[in-house]
């Protein structure tokens, strides 16, 4: 039986929609994602949150970004042209429960006795600069400084397992992004080439657990990403392909790259592997290739077949190794989109080809992804004839 605290995780996972620029487009979205393994007893994996991006907030040069879940908030106030014509500034605040929790996996098995709850808060200052404002595809730079605090508590943790000390953490991120993609489910068009560095400095490093694992005083991460999303004009078939690779210096369990599951808004850079548990694999370095293909089943582009696959070469974090460096996942599902794309809903199945489970390799899971665009839905509701009793048919474009 899943404990209530694990169920809360579905409602609190708020990704950080930070980017290399202040988003100029008004957005009001509800995002829901959930993965359920058909074998084993992993932790609850999912998210549900409200996302708002509001340009011209109070005055024309301000943009408010909010991501709100029941027990967590992530926000940023962006000031356009604060340091010149092509340089914006953002001030961020985030905090709440459970977002700093840690789940331990070893050889495909969730170790709840070595997992624990983490909560915290963060404040950040960001600089966004566009290097080529006259070009169609922007080249943006980001420099972000974050101060983060985390505190830890037992869940079903072994009483003999010593929790990490509460921690102050300074984070510096720098990156270059050419192009980009919208923070939406199955975008119709997008491309990106980007490179990133992130450095972490901890106030309270040291050992924890059974004195067999350590939080390093500092960690350094380097990664790059290339992606392309495109919709074929005639057939309306849509594909999305991405290639990302990362390495690290002095990575530990809290800073390692973590791969697994299909939850596209679980972080700014999700490392998806269909069929695997969420964050099942911890990597010191990795290369991940993944893609998705949508095939419309009707002329209105409302019903679609979805196929996705990912494969990763993983250099595991010391202490969390497993046999074989390659991990591959496959999946498929049925996607429904309302006529104006106000609602997107997909139900799918995934198979983790190389996932270690009792009895051998291979893991099965089912999942659901939903996006509700409140701006588009609100417009459809306004256009409804109050005498028309078939309101739902109108909303879903029938």
C-alpha positions as CSV (number, residue, x, y, z in Angstrom):
1,X,0.0,0.0,0.0
2,X,1.3,3.4,-1.0
3,X,1.7,5.8,2.0
4,X,-0.1,9.2,1.8
5,X,3.3,11.0,1.8
6,X,4.2,9.1,-1.4
7,X,0.8,10.0,-3.0
8,X,1.6,13.7,-2.3
9,X,4.6,13.4,-4.6
10,X,2.2,13.3,-7.5
11,X,0.9,16.7,-6.7
12,X,4.2,18.5,-5.7
13,X,6.7,17.8,-8.4
14,X,7.2,21.2,-9.9
15,X,9.8,21.6,-12.7
16,X,11.9,24.7,-13.0
17,X,10.9,26.2,-16.4
18,X,14.0,28.3,-16.4
19,X,15.3,29.1,-19.9
20,X,17.9,31.2,-21.7
21,X,15.5,34.1,-22.1
22,X,12.3,35.6,-20.6
23,X,9.3,33.9,-22.4
24,X,7.4,36.6,-24.3
25,X,4.3,34.5,-24.9
26,X,1.3,34.4,-22.5
27,X,0.7,30.8,-21.3
28,X,-1.7,29.3,-18.8
29,X,-1.4,25.6,-18.6
30,X,-2.2,22.6,-16.3
31,X,0.2,19.7,-16.7
32,X,-0.3,16.2,-15.3
33,X,2.0,13.3,-15.7
34,X,2.1,9.8,-14.1
35,X,4.0,6.6,-14.5
36,X,3.0,3.3,-12.9
37,X,5.3,0.3,-13.0
38,X,3.5,-3.1,-13.5
39,X,6.1,-4.9,-11.5
40,X,8.0,-4.1,-8.3
41,X,7.3,-1.4,-5.7
42,X,8.9,1.8,-6.8
43,X,8.1,5.2,-5.3
44,X,5.2,7.2,-6.6
45,X,6.2,9.0,-9.9
46,X,4.3,11.9,-11.3
47,X,3.5,15.6,-11.2
48,X,0.5,17.9,-11.3
49,X,0.9,21.7,-11.5
50,X,-0.5,25.0,-12.8
51,X,1.9,27.0,-15.0
52,X,1.5,30.7,-15.7
53,X,3.6,32.9,-17.9
54,X,2.3,36.5,-17.9
55,X,4.1,39.2,-20.0
56,X,3.1,42.8,-19.3
57,X,2.6,42.0,-15.6
58,X,1.9,45.3,-13.9
59,X,3.9,47.2,-16.5
60,X,5.1,46.4,-20.0
61,X,8.7,45.4,-19.2
62,X,7.8,42.8,-16.5
63,X,7.0,39.1,-17.0
64,X,5.7,36.9,-14.2
65,X,6.4,33.2,-14.4
66,X,4.7,30.8,-11.9
67,X,4.6,27.0,-11.5
68,X,2.3,26.1,-8.6
69,X,1.6,22.7,-7.0
70,X,-0.3,22.1,-3.7
71,X,2.9,22.1,-1.6
72,X,5.5,23.8,-3.8
73,X,5.9,27.1,-5.7
74,X,8.5,28.1,-8.3
75,X,8.4,31.7,-9.5
76,X,10.4,34.3,-11.4
77,X,9.9,38.0,-12.1
78,X,11.6,39.0,-15.3
79,X,12.6,42.5,-16.2
80,X,13.1,43.0,-19.9
81,X,16.0,45.2,-21.1
82,X,17.0,45.8,-17.5
83,X,20.7,46.0,-18.4
84,X,20.5,47.3,-22.0
85,X,18.5,46.6,-25.1
86,X,19.4,42.9,-25.3
87,X,19.9,41.9,-21.6
88,X,17.1,40.9,-19.3
89,X,17.2,40.2,-15.5
90,X,15.2,37.7,-13.5
91,X,14.6,37.3,-9.8
92,X,13.4,33.9,-8.7
93,X,11.9,32.4,-5.5
94,X,11.0,28.7,-5.0
95,X,10.2,26.5,-2.1
96,X,8.0,24.0,-0.4
97,X,7.7,20.3,0.6
98,X,9.2,17.1,-0.8
99,X,11.1,18.6,-3.8
100,X,14.5,17.7,-2.2
101,X,13.5,14.1,-1.4
102,X,15.9,11.3,-2.4
103,X,15.0,7.8,-3.5
104,X,17.7,5.1,-3.5
105,X,17.8,2.4,-6.3
106,X,20.3,-0.4,-6.5
107,X,20.3,-3.0,-9.3
108,X,16.8,-2.1,-10.3
109,X,15.4,-2.3,-6.8
110,X,13.9,0.6,-4.8
111,X,15.5,0.7,-1.3
112,X,13.0,2.5,0.8
113,X,15.0,2.0,4.0
114,X,17.7,4.3,2.4
115,X,15.3,6.9,1.0
116,X,14.2,10.0,2.8
117,X,12.1,13.2,2.5
118,X,13.7,16.5,1.7
119,X,12.1,20.0,1.7
120,X,13.6,23.4,1.0
121,X,13.7,26.8,-0.6
122,X,15.8,28.7,-3.1
123,X,16.4,32.3,-4.3
124,X,18.0,33.1,-7.6
125,X,19.2,36.0,-9.8
126,X,19.5,35.5,-13.6
127,X,21.0,37.4,-16.5
128,X,19.6,36.7,-20.0
129,X,21.4,38.1,-23.0
130,X,20.5,37.8,-26.7
131,X,23.7,37.9,-28.9
132,X,21.9,38.1,-32.3
133,X,18.7,40.1,-31.9
134,X,18.4,40.6,-35.7
135,X,18.5,36.9,-36.5
136,X,15.4,34.6,-36.9
137,X,16.9,31.9,-34.6
138,X,18.1,33.6,-31.4
139,X,21.3,32.8,-29.6
140,X,20.7,33.4,-25.9
141,X,23.1,33.2,-23.0
142,X,22.1,32.7,-19.4
143,X,24.0,33.2,-16.2
144,X,22.2,32.3,-13.0
145,X,23.2,32.3,-9.3
146,X,21.1,30.4,-6.8
147,X,21.1,30.0,-3.1
148,X,19.4,26.8,-2.0
149,X,18.6,25.4,1.4
150,X,17.4,21.8,2.1
151,X,16.4,20.0,5.2
152,X,15.8,16.2,5.5
153,X,13.5,13.9,7.4
154,X,12.8,10.2,7.8
155,X,10.0,8.5,5.8
156,X,10.2,4.7,6.0
157,X,13.9,5.1,6.5
158,X,15.9,2.7,8.6
159,X,16.4,4.2,12.0
160,X,20.1,3.3,11.8
161,X,20.4,5.2,8.5
162,X,21.9,8.6,9.3
163,X,20.3,11.4,7.3
164,X,22.4,14.1,5.6
165,X,22.9,17.3,7.5
166,X,20.7,20.2,6.5
167,X,22.5,21.9,3.7
168,X,23.1,25.4,2.2
169,X,24.0,25.1,-1.4
170,X,25.4,27.7,-3.8
171,X,24.6,27.0,-7.5
172,X,26.1,28.7,-10.5
173,X,24.7,27.9,-14.0
174,X,26.0,29.3,-17.3
175,X,24.8,28.3,-20.8
176,X,24.4,29.1,-24.4
177,X,21.2,28.2,-26.2
178,X,20.6,28.6,-30.0
179,X,16.9,28.3,-30.7
180,X,14.7,26.5,-28.1
181,X,11.4,24.7,-27.6
182,X,8.1,25.8,-26.0
183,X,7.2,24.3,-22.6
184,X,4.3,22.4,-24.1
185,X,3.4,18.8,-24.6
186,X,4.3,17.5,-28.1
187,X,5.4,20.9,-29.6
188,X,4.6,21.3,-33.3
189,X,7.9,23.0,-34.1
190,X,11.2,23.7,-32.4
191,X,14.9,23.3,-32.5
192,X,17.8,23.8,-30.1
193,X,21.5,23.5,-29.8
194,X,22.8,24.3,-26.3
195,X,25.8,23.8,-24.0
196,X,25.7,24.2,-20.2
197,X,27.8,24.3,-17.0
198,X,26.6,24.0,-13.4
199,X,28.7,24.3,-10.3
200,X,27.5,23.4,-6.8
201,X,29.1,24.4,-3.6
202,X,27.9,22.8,-0.3
203,X,28.1,24.3,3.2
204,X,27.9,21.0,5.1
205,X,29.7,18.2,3.2
206,X,30.4,14.9,4.8
207,X,29.3,11.3,5.2
208,X,25.7,10.0,5.8
209,X,23.8,6.8,5.6
210,X,25.7,3.9,7.2
211,X,28.8,6.2,6.9
212,X,29.2,4.6,3.4
213,X,28.2,7.5,1.2
214,X,29.2,11.1,1.0
215,X,28.1,14.6,0.0
216,X,30.9,16.3,-1.7
217,X,32.0,19.9,-0.9
218,X,31.6,20.7,-4.6
219,X,30.4,19.2,-7.9
220,X,30.7,20.3,-11.5
221,X,28.4,19.3,-14.3
222,X,28.8,19.8,-18.1
223,X,26.2,18.9,-20.6
224,X,25.0,19.7,-24.2
225,X,21.7,19.1,-26.0
226,X,20.4,19.1,-29.6
227,X,16.8,18.7,-30.4
228,X,14.4,19.1,-33.3
229,X,10.6,19.1,-33.4
230,X,8.7,19.3,-36.7
231,X,5.2,18.7,-38.1
232,X,5.0,17.5,-41.7
233,X,2.7,20.0,-43.6
234,X,0.6,17.6,-45.6
235,X,0.3,14.5,-43.4
236,X,0.4,16.4,-40.1
237,X,2.7,13.7,-38.7
238,X,4.9,15.1,-36.0
239,X,8.3,14.0,-34.8
240,X,10.6,15.0,-32.0
241,X,14.2,13.8,-31.6
242,X,16.8,14.8,-29.1
243,X,20.4,14.0,-28.3
244,X,22.0,15.0,-25.0
245,X,25.2,14.1,-23.3
246,X,26.8,15.1,-20.0
247,X,29.8,14.5,-17.8
248,X,30.8,15.6,-14.3
249,X,33.6,16.2,-11.8
250,X,33.1,15.0,-8.2
251,X,29.5,14.1,-8.7
252,X,27.6,12.5,-5.7
253,X,24.1,11.1,-5.3
254,X,22.6,14.6,-5.1
255,X,24.3,16.0,-8.2
256,X,24.5,12.9,-10.5
257,X,22.5,12.7,-13.7
258,X,19.4,10.6,-13.0
259,X,17.7,8.7,-15.9
260,X,14.4,6.9,-16.1
261,X,10.6,7.0,-16.8
262,X,8.6,9.2,-19.2
263,X,7.8,12.4,-17.4
264,X,8.6,15.3,-19.8
265,X,8.1,18.1,-17.3
266,X,9.8,16.6,-14.3
267,X,12.7,18.9,-14.8
268,X,14.1,21.5,-17.3
269,X,16.2,18.7,-18.8
270,X,14.4,15.4,-18.3
271,X,16.4,12.3,-19.0
272,X,13.7,10.0,-20.2
273,X,13.9,6.2,-20.5
274,X,10.5,4.5,-21.2
275,X,9.7,1.6,-18.9
276,X,12.2,2.4,-16.2
277,X,11.5,3.7,-12.7
278,X,11.7,7.5,-12.3
279,X,15.4,8.4,-11.7
280,X,16.3,4.7,-11.5
281,X,19.8,5.2,-12.9
282,X,22.5,7.5,-11.5
283,X,25.2,8.5,-13.9
284,X,28.6,10.2,-13.6
285,X,28.4,10.7,-17.4
286,X,26.0,9.6,-20.1
287,X,24.8,9.9,-23.8
288,X,21.1,9.8,-24.4
289,X,19.3,9.6,-27.8
290,X,15.5,9.7,-27.8
291,X,12.6,10.4,-30.0
292,X,8.8,10.5,-30.5
293,X,6.6,10.1,-33.6
294,X,2.9,11.0,-33.8
295,X,0.7,9.6,-36.6
296,X,-2.8,11.2,-37.0
297,X,-5.7,8.7,-37.3
298,X,-8.4,11.2,-38.5
299,X,-8.6,14.3,-40.6
300,X,-9.1,16.6,-37.7
301,X,-5.8,15.5,-36.1
302,X,-7.6,14.7,-32.9
303,X,-6.7,11.0,-32.5
304,X,-3.0,10.0,-32.9
305,X,-0.8,7.0,-32.4
306,X,2.4,7.8,-30.5
307,X,5.6,5.8,-30.7
308,X,8.7,6.7,-28.6
309,X,12.1,5.2,-28.0
310,X,15.2,6.1,-26.0
311,X,18.6,4.6,-25.6
312,X,21.4,5.7,-23.3
313,X,25.1,4.8,-22.7
314,X,25.6,5.2,-18.9
315,X,28.8,5.5,-16.9
316,X,27.3,4.8,-13.5
317,X,28.0,6.7,-10.3
318,X,30.5,4.8,-8.2
319,X,28.6,2.6,-5.7
320,X,25.5,2.4,-7.9
321,X,27.0,0.4,-10.8
322,X,25.2,-2.4,-12.7
323,X,26.2,-4.7,-15.5
324,X,26.0,-3.3,-19.0
325,X,26.4,0.3,-19.9
326,X,23.5,0.4,-22.5
327,X,19.9,1.0,-21.4
328,X,17.0,1.2,-23.9
329,X,13.3,1.8,-23.5
330,X,10.4,1.6,-26.0
331,X,6.8,2.9,-25.8
332,X,3.6,3.7,-27.5
333,X,0.2,5.2,-26.8
334,X,-3.0,6.9,-28.0
335,X,-3.1,10.7,-28.0
336,X,-6.3,12.7,-28.1
337,X,-6.1,16.4,-29.0
338,X,-9.2,18.7,-29.0
339,X,-9.7,20.7,-32.2
340,X,-7.9,23.8,-31.0
341,X,-5.3,21.9,-29.0
342,X,-6.8,23.2,-25.7
343,X,-6.6,19.6,-24.4
344,X,-3.9,17.0,-25.0
345,X,-4.3,13.6,-23.3
346,X,-2.2,10.5,-23.9
347,X,-2.4,7.1,-22.3
348,X,0.6,4.8,-23.1
349,X,2.6,1.7,-22.4
350,X,6.4,1.5,-22.1
351,X,8.9,-1.4,-21.9
352,X,12.4,-1.0,-20.4
353,X,14.5,-3.4,-22.4
354,X,17.5,-3.5,-20.1
355,X,15.9,-2.7,-16.8
356,X,17.0,-5.1,-14.1
357,X,14.1,-6.7,-12.3
358,X,13.8,-9.9,-10.2
359,X,14.1,-12.8,-12.5
360,X,16.1,-11.0,-15.3
361,X,15.9,-8.0,-17.6
362,X,12.8,-6.1,-18.8
363,X,10.2,-3.9,-17.1
364,X,6.7,-2.8,-18.0
365,X,4.9,0.4,-17.1
366,X,1.8,2.4,-18.1
367,X,1.5,6.2,-18.0
368,X,-0.7,9.2,-18.6
369,X,0.2,12.7,-19.8
370,X,-2.2,15.6,-19.9
371,X,-2.0,19.2,-20.8
372,X,-4.8,21.7,-20.5
373,X,-4.3,25.0,-22.2
374,X,-6.6,27.3,-20.2
375,X,-6.2,30.2,-22.6
376,X,-7.5,28.1,-25.6
377,X,-10.1,26.4,-23.5
378,X,-11.4,29.7,-22.1
379,X,-11.8,31.0,-25.6
380,X,-13.8,28.0,-26.7
381,X,-16.1,28.3,-23.6
382,X,-16.7,32.0,-24.4
383,X,-17.8,31.1,-27.9
384,X,-20.4,28.5,-26.7
385,X,-24.0,29.2,-27.5
386,X,-25.8,29.1,-24.1
387,X,-28.8,27.4,-25.9
388,X,-26.6,24.6,-27.2
389,X,-26.9,21.7,-24.8
390,X,-24.0,19.8,-26.6
391,X,-21.4,21.9,-24.9
392,X,-18.8,19.1,-24.5
393,X,-19.0,18.4,-28.2
394,X,-18.2,22.0,-28.9
395,X,-15.2,22.0,-26.6
396,X,-13.7,18.9,-28.0
397,X,-14.3,20.0,-31.6
398,X,-16.9,17.4,-32.7
